[in-house]
Amino acid sequence: MDNSSGVGVLDKAALVLSALESGPATLAGLVGATGLARPTAHRLAVALEHHRMVARDMQGRFILGPRLAELAAAAGEDRLLATAGPVLTHLRDVTGESAQLYRRQGDMRICVAAAERLSGLRDTVPVGSTLTMKAGSSAQVLMAWEEPERLHRGLQGARFTATALSGVRRRGWAQSIGEREPGVASVSAPVRGPSNRVVAAVSVSGPIERLTRHPGRMHAQAVIDAAGRLSEALRRTG
C-alpha cells in the first residue's frame, strides 16, 4: 500500500512518529524502523523535538512529545463538549438540580458546559466562569487523581484535606457542603479520557435545603452515570 501523500518531508516525519508509537527508540532504532538514511532520520527527529512532537527520555532515546498529548486533549475536548449538552440536560432532569461540566485550567477550574434548573432557587454557574481549585466538589475531583507533587501544592490553602481526597478516590465521587459558597451543596464525579486520566468533572449543585448535608446520598449515582457516559464518548474514536 502506498502511504505517500506527495509531500515527502511530511511522509518521512509521519514515519518517525509512527516508529515512536511502539516506544522509545535510539537513532539507530529509528533508522531501522523507518528505512530512512541516518542523517535524514536525525534531522527530522531533532526538528520534531523543536516542535515538542518528539522528546527524549532519561537515556537520551527519542519518544513521542508532549505536544501530541495536548493536541489529543484538544480533540477530546471537542468530543466532550459535543456530548456534554444532552448528558447534562438529562442529569438536570433526573436530579432536579443545575448540572455543570468543569475542566482544570492552571490553578483554576472553568465551567465549559451547564444545564440550569429551570425554576426556583438554583445555583447558577454561567459557562465560561472560572472558579477556585481550593474549594468545591468538582475541585476535589479534578485534584484527587493528580500526581503527588501537584496534589501537595494544590492542597495548600484548600478547604479540603488529603484525607478527604483519599476518600474521593476510594468512592469515585466527591461532595461539598457550603465549601465554595455558603448555603450551596454539590456532588461531582470524574470524566476520564482514553488513557484513564481525569480530564473533567461533572457536577450537580443547589441549595443545602434541597440537597441536604449529605448530597452524595441523593445524587452520587446519577452524577457517576453522567460522568460514565461522557467518559465513554471520549473512548470512542472517529
C-alpha positions as a printed NumPy array, in Angstrom:
array([[  0.   ,   0.   ,   0.   ],
       [  1.328,   3.443,  -0.94 ],
       [  1.315,   5.747,   2.107],
       [  2.769,   8.675,   0.175],
       [  0.875,  11.972,   0.388],
       [  3.084,  13.57 ,  -2.245],
       [  4.74 ,  15.784,   0.393],
       [  7.956,  13.904,   1.049],
       [  9.114,  15.644,   4.233],
       [  5.729,  15.143,   5.92 ],
       [  5.622,  11.491,   4.906],
       [  9.061,  10.989,   6.47 ],
       [  8.071,  12.867,   9.662],
       [  4.981,  10.65 ,   9.886],
       [  7.246,   7.585,   9.592],
       [  9.306,   8.837,  12.557],
       [  6.209,   9.443,  14.717],
       [  4.74 ,   6.059,  13.779],
       [  8.009,   4.355,  14.701],
       [  7.922,   6.006,  18.149],
       [  4.342,   4.865,  18.741],
       [  5.678,   1.473,  19.867],
       [  8.057,   3.01 ,  22.419],
       [ 11.411,   4.792,  22.888],
       [ 13.979,   4.469,  20.088],
       [ 17.639,   5.304,  19.622],
       [ 18.694,   6.947,  16.373],
       [ 19.8  ,   3.517,  15.113],
       [ 16.391,   2.158,  16.083],
       [ 14.659,   4.936,  14.131],
       [ 16.788,   4.236,  11.076],
       [ 15.923,   0.538,  11.286],
       [ 12.193,   1.134,  11.804],
       [ 11.738,   3.81 ,   9.131],
       [ 14.255,   2.842,   6.46 ],
       [ 15.384,   6.477,   6.358],
       [ 19.026,   7.438,   5.933],
       [ 20.701,   8.128,   9.283],
       [ 21.236,  11.898,   8.649],
       [ 17.605,  12.273,   7.494],
       [ 16.194,  10.411,  10.5  ],
       [ 18.329,  12.518,  12.849],
       [ 17.379,  15.807,  11.184],
       [ 13.657,  15.022,  11.289],
       [ 13.711,  13.771,  14.893],
       [ 15.519,  16.913,  16.068],
       [ 13.128,  19.152,  14.089],
       [ 10.127,  17.346,  15.606],
       [ 11.756,  17.755,  19.031],
       [ 11.906,  21.513,  18.407],
       [  8.126,  21.478,  17.902],
       [  7.646,  19.282,  21.03 ],
       [  6.198,  16.439,  18.949],
       [  9.242,  14.36 ,  19.886],
       [ 11.133,  14.423,  23.207],
       [ 13.968,  12.457,  24.856],
       [ 13.797,  10.073,  27.779],
       [ 16.364,   9.806,  30.584],
       [ 18.564,   7.583,  28.399],
       [ 18.506,  10.125,  25.553],
       [ 16.241,   7.967,  23.384],
       [ 13.575,   9.574,  21.226],
       [  9.98 ,   9.353,  22.48 ],
       [  6.645,  10.914,  21.49 ],
       [  6.496,  14.501,  22.783],
       [  4.038,  16.442,  24.957],
       [  2.596,  18.466,  22.076],
       [  0.874,  15.33 ,  20.764],
       [ -0.895,  14.852,  24.101],
       [ -2.009,  18.495,  24.03 ],
       [ -3.44 ,  18.104,  20.534],
       [ -5.167,  14.861,  21.523],
       [ -6.669,  16.593,  24.56 ],
       [ -7.992,  19.409,  22.354],
       [ -9.588,  16.875,  20.002],
       [-11.036,  15.104,  23.031],
       [-12.42 ,  18.375,  24.367],
       [-14.344,  18.892,  21.123],
       [-15.895,  15.423,  21.524],
       [-16.538,  16.102,  25.205],
       [-18.394,  19.366,  24.528],
       [-20.369,  17.834,  21.658],
       [-21.67 ,  15.151,  24.033],
       [-21.998,  17.283,  27.172],
       [-25.239,  19.108,  26.293],
       [-27.661,  16.159,  26.271],
       [-25.858,  14.394,  29.134],
       [-26.061,  17.452,  31.414],
       [-29.673,  18.099,  30.42 ],
       [-30.559,  14.521,  31.376],
       [-28.64 ,  14.859,  34.662],
       [-30.52 ,  18.079,  35.455],
       [-33.856,  16.41 ,  34.693],
       [-33.069,  13.32 ,  36.786],
       [-31.821,  15.266,  39.833],
       [-33.883,  18.437,  39.521],
       [-30.712,  20.474,  40.106],
       [-28.348,  22.555,  37.957],
       [-25.637,  20.457,  36.273],
       [-22.169,  21.621,  35.199],
       [-19.042,  20.327,  33.49 ],
       [-15.686,  21.688,  34.699],
       [-12.161,  21.415,  33.309],
       [ -8.99 ,  22.416,  35.085],
       [ -7.088,  25.383,  33.699],
       [ -3.897,  26.034,  35.651],
       [ -4.809,  26.923,  39.234],
       [ -8.48 ,  27.482,  38.382],
       [-11.353,  25.433,  37.013],
       [-13.584,  26.628,  34.239],
       [-17.242,  25.789,  33.624],
       [-17.283,  24.581,  29.994],
       [-20.927,  23.436,  29.835],
       [-24.038,  23.711,  32.012],
       [-27.732,  22.866,  32.201],
       [-29.594,  25.153,  34.61 ],
       [-32.543,  24.165,  36.783],
       [-35.482,  25.796,  35.042],
       [-37.218,  27.424,  38.025],
       [-36.969,  28.119,  41.721],
       [-33.876,  28.611,  43.851],
       [-30.818,  27.325,  41.985],
       [-27.042,  27.527,  41.836],
       [-26.233,  29.306,  38.571],
       [-22.719,  28.923,  37.161],
       [-22.506,  30.563,  33.707],
       [-20.458,  28.81 ,  31.03 ],
       [-17.003,  30.403,  30.961],
       [-16.944,  31.108,  34.704],
       [-13.6  ,  30.478,  36.392],
       [-13.778,  29.158,  39.938],
       [-11.215,  28.269,  42.566],
       [ -9.436,  24.912,  42.762],
       [ -9.308,  25.347,  46.552],
       [-12.981,  24.56 ,  47.282],
       [-15.963,  22.681,  45.892],
       [-16.648,  19.063,  44.975],
       [-15.523,  19.421,  41.342],
       [-12.21 ,  20.939,  42.529],
       [-11.783,  17.864,  44.764],
       [-12.41 ,  15.546,  41.792],
       [-10.03 ,  17.439,  39.495],
       [ -7.357,  17.359,  42.211],
       [ -7.783,  13.867,  43.7  ],
       [ -6.011,  11.893,  40.959],
       [ -3.168,  14.358,  40.349],
       [  0.441,  13.223,  40.74 ],
       [  1.661,  13.596,  44.367],
       [  3.733,  16.776,  43.907],
       [  0.94 ,  18.706,  42.155],
       [ -1.603,  17.385,  44.656],
       [  0.548,  18.53 ,  47.586],
       [  0.873,  22.025,  46.056],
       [ -2.84 ,  22.192,  45.345],
       [ -3.766,  21.366,  48.943],
       [ -2.016,  24.483,  50.262],
       [ -4.794,  26.833,  51.334],
       [ -7.527,  24.417,  50.211],
       [-10.807,  23.947,  52.103],
       [-10.386,  20.164,  51.802],
       [ -7.648,  17.82 ,  53.053],
       [ -5.517,  14.964,  51.697],
       [ -7.705,  12.594,  53.739],
       [-10.816,  13.94 ,  52.015],
       [ -9.222,  13.393,  48.595],
       [ -8.289,   9.844,  49.592],
       [-11.996,   9.287,  50.273],
       [-12.862,  10.76 ,  46.867],
       [-10.514,   8.287,  45.146],
       [-11.983,   5.391,  47.125],
       [-15.645,   6.298,  46.451],
       [-15.222,   7.66 ,  42.948],
       [-17.143,  10.87 ,  43.704],
       [-16.931,  13.996,  45.886],
       [-19.38 ,  16.171,  47.775],
       [-19.149,  19.613,  49.307],
       [-21.446,  21.433,  51.71 ],
       [-21.006,  25.209,  51.856],
       [-17.364,  24.827,  50.797],
       [-17.285,  27.11 ,  47.739],
       [-20.274,  29.245,  48.683],
       [-22.376,  29.371,  51.886],
       [-25.687,  27.565,  51.527],
       [-24.662,  25.639,  48.385],
       [-24.027,  21.893,  48.224],
       [-22.706,  19.87 ,  45.293],
       [-21.761,  16.381,  44.124],
       [-19.141,  15.661,  41.428],
       [-17.619,  12.675,  39.603],
       [-14.634,  12.345,  37.25 ],
       [-14.725,  12.171,  33.45 ],
       [-11.814,  10.093,  32.155],
       [-10.074,  10.285,  28.795],
       [ -8.888,   7.302,  26.723],
       [ -5.739,   6.932,  28.876],
       [ -7.966,   6.834,  32.021],
       [ -6.654,  10.251,  33.097],
       [ -9.23 ,  12.565,  34.727],
       [ -9.949,  15.307,  32.176],
       [-13.116,  16.907,  33.598],
       [-15.624,  16.811,  36.443],
       [-19.421,  16.552,  36.194],
       [-21.373,  18.26 ,  38.99 ],
       [-24.83 ,  18.941,  40.266],
       [-25.254,  21.825,  42.677],
       [-28.044,  23.569,  44.538],
       [-29.175,  24.874,  47.924],
       [-28.367,  22.769,  51.002],
       [-32.089,  22.895,  51.884],
       [-32.796,  20.587,  48.937],
       [-29.54 ,  18.644,  48.614],
       [-29.245,  18.238,  52.419],
       [-25.954,  17.91 ,  54.273],
       [-25.404,  14.51 ,  52.608],
       [-25.885,  15.368,  48.931],
       [-23.967,  12.292,  47.773],
       [-26.665,  10.002,  49.155],
       [-29.203,  11.654,  46.878],
       [-27.257,  12.284,  43.696],
       [-23.898,  10.452,  43.585],
       [-25.179,   7.616,  41.383],
       [-26.779,   9.945,  38.834],
       [-23.592,  12.047,  38.641],
       [-21.399,   8.928,  38.291],
       [-23.66 ,   7.677,  35.475],
       [-23.405,  11.016,  33.636],
       [-19.619,  11.074,  34.019],
       [-19.503,   7.491,  32.733],
       [-21.45 ,   8.437,  29.595],
       [-19.044,  11.305,  28.873],
       [-16.017,   9.067,  29.515],
       [-17.457,   6.527,  27.07 ],
       [-17.877,   9.255,  24.43 ],
       [-14.18 ,  10.14 ,  24.792],
       [-13.167,   6.498,  24.391],
       [-14.988,   6.22 ,  21.086],
       [-12.847,   7.088,  18.089],
       [-13.808,   8.959,  14.986]])
